[in-house]
């Protein structure tokens, strides 16, 4: 699914990384490990005392009491996790 298709479904897309992209009230931010720790959105989330977790941390949290299987596709570099 591309950005235009997501927007048609009502997903709000922000281009660029700015603290202003974060809503006034945010409880949880899940980010890719590829995102810099100095990313303005992450800095703003931490300043607002939001819970900030990397994708692997969040996956671990929601699957901690479940049996999981991970399949990694070396061709497409995609990771699939079954819970």
N, C-alpha and C positions, 0 to 999 in steps of 0.2 A: 504494500500500500504506500503510495507516495504522499507528499505533503498536501497537494491539492485535494486528494481523496479524503485525507484526514480532516481537512478544513470543512469539506462538505458535510462531514458527520458532526460538526460542531466543536472539533478540537481547536483550542486556541493555540496558535503557533507564533512564537516570538523569534525573530531573526536577530542574532547577536546576543552576547551575554552582558546583561546590565542588571544591577540590583533592582531597578524599577520593574523588571519583568516579574518579580515575585509579588503575589497578592499581599495585601496588608496583613492578613492573617494566614499563616501557614503552619501546619502541624508537623508535616513530614516531607522531607526532600530525599529522593532516591536518585543517585547519580552514577554515571559510568566511571570506572576506575581510570579511564582515559582523560577525565576532566581534571584540570589543575586544581590544587588545593587553594590557589589564589583566585579562582573563578569568582567574579563579583556576585553571582547568584548564590553560591555556596557561602561566601563570606557574609552576605546579608541574612541568609537563613540561620547561620550560627549566631549572628548578632541578635536575632529575634528569638533565640532559644528554641528553635525548631529542632526536632529530631532529624539528624542528617546521617544517612546510611548509604554505603556503596551498594551497588546492585548485588554483589556476592553476599554482603552482610544481610541485606533484606531477604534474599533467597534462603540463606541459612536460618533466619528468624522464622519465616513462614513454613519452613519444612523441617524444623528441628524435631518435631514429634512424628515425622512420617518417614517411611522408607522411600528413598529417592534413587533414581538411576539417571546418570548423565551420559549423553551421547554427543560426541564432538565430531563435526564434519570438517576434516582437514582441507577439503576442496573449497568449500564456501566460507570457511572460518566462522561457521555458525555453531552455537551451542544450544542443545535441546535438553531440557530437564523435565523429567516426568516424576510427578509426585503422586 
